[in-house]
Amino acid sequence: MKSLSGVASAIKPSATLAINALSQELKAQGVDVVSFGAGETDFYTPDHIKKAGIEAIETNKSYYTASSGIAPLKKAICDYLKASFGLEYENKNICVSSGAKHVLYIAMRVMLNPGDEVILPAPYWVTYEEAIRMCGAVPVILRTDESTRFKISPEQLQAAITGKTKCLILTNPSNPTGMLYSEEELRALSKVIIDNDLYLIDDEIYATLVYEGKFVSAAAIDPELAKRTVIVNGVSKTYAMTGWRIGFAAGPQPIIKLMDTYLSHSTGNASNIAQYASVAAYAGDQTCVENMRREFAKRREYFVSRVNAMDKVSCLPPDGAFYIFMNVSRTFGTTLCGEKIENADDFAQALLKHGLVATVPGAAFGSQSHIRWSYATSIENIKKGLDRLEKFLNNEPTA
Ligand SMILES: Cc1ncc(COP(=O)(O)O)c(C=O)c1O
């Protein structure tokens, strides 16, 4: 038979989903694994949002909508962006689709030609690199480490730009590092972006989950930057709605219009019912968001203090999101619970096998020195997992 698509065959499966699958398989076999792989909150969708979804079913919101979403949702998103981040958008600047992941892909699809270069600061969220390649474009990875709090400098950005560079992707706050760019840092990057006529994709999916510093949207700091910025956000993390699959892009009308056209021939609209539930999320009382943020803040504090009290591992306190990016490089070249540790993959595998703790090794995020823990799990699980980590580091296996 003829070969399948070369582009599709080269895509690497998502490492985060793979580790989730592995820990679920172990759990199904009766093994008591504590899992820190998930990129979703353990909270339930707030009741007023669920009710809006039920009402949408009962009032027969069961038809196709415009490909880029219903007008009430676009309006609720515009009002939310203005009230929360001081952003000025109209309905025509909004494209709603089936989750931020899909929105990102469609934004890249309409922006990129094969061979275009996209600058991607590492550590990065696993999907970007593959999505860039799925568009036939080329990821240009900018390495960062703890010394710059995992952030790129304007000089680093400038040095990476070639005649083929089209776009920079920022995640603010970051998955996996949790780091947040300040307004000043964004201004400095903005100058390079504008001077070099680049686009910016600014993934702000964790914007409401900030514990240190103040979140500032890149599009809010400079109208010139706003003209070339696509903000990506959605209900998944903010309202504990990962399964509802609603994300959106806010950006310049020419890009949004092309995204709409692209969607009209691919997915069509996102679920009509989920769109109505999302209206309730954005237009409703935001107390639920603050309550979840406070709970994450407590977990983060506990996590960071426990990890940094251990000898062989360390982490920077994350500014936002719900991940701990733990440096395990001090264990390289040693043996833990009988396993030789040469890199973060070895560490994560040995921790799963002997400590019964599932984490995501950093290679998937562009770092060989770290593993990622999600603290979107109960404080009891966090305590149990960290007790096991401590034992593992002392060469005492749990299993
Ligand atoms: C940085 C980042 N962007 C986007 C997404 C995708 O979110 P959604 O559930 O809306 O597709 C995730 C999910 O893990 C994420 O971490």
PDBQT file of the ligand as one rigid body, heavy atoms in Angstrom, charges set to zero:
ROOT
HETATM    1  C1  LIG A 401      -0.113  25.842  27.916  1.00  0.00    +0.000 C 
HETATM    2  C2  LIG A 401      -1.361  25.155  27.505  1.00  0.00    +0.000 A 
HETATM    3  N1  LIG A 401      -2.054  25.644  26.455  1.00  0.00    +0.000 NA
HETATM    4  C3  LIG A 401      -3.182  25.052  26.037  1.00  0.00    +0.000 A 
HETATM    5  C4  LIG A 401      -3.672  23.925  26.663  1.00  0.00    +0.000 A 
HETATM    6  C5  LIG A 401      -4.904  23.280  26.094  1.00  0.00    +0.000 C 
HETATM    7  O1  LIG A 401      -6.063  23.587  26.768  1.00  0.00    +0.000 OA
HETATM    8  P1  LIG A 401      -7.487  23.072  26.226  1.00  0.00    +0.000 P 
HETATM    9  O2  LIG A 401      -7.980  22.089  27.230  1.00  0.00    +0.000 OA
HETATM   10  O3  LIG A 401      -8.354  24.281  26.186  1.00  0.00    +0.000 OA
HETATM   11  O4  LIG A 401      -7.301  22.479  24.883  1.00  0.00    +0.000 OA
HETATM   12  C6  LIG A 401      -2.990  23.382  27.743  1.00  0.00    +0.000 A 
HETATM   13  C7  LIG A 401      -3.474  22.145  28.390  1.00  0.00    +0.000 C 
HETATM   14  O5  LIG A 401      -2.786  21.434  29.079  1.00  0.00    +0.000 OA
HETATM   15  C8  LIG A 401      -1.812  24.019  28.189  1.00  0.00    +0.000 A 
HETATM   16  O6  LIG A 401      -1.112  23.560  29.230  1.00  0.00    +0.000 OA
ENDROOT
TORSDOF 0
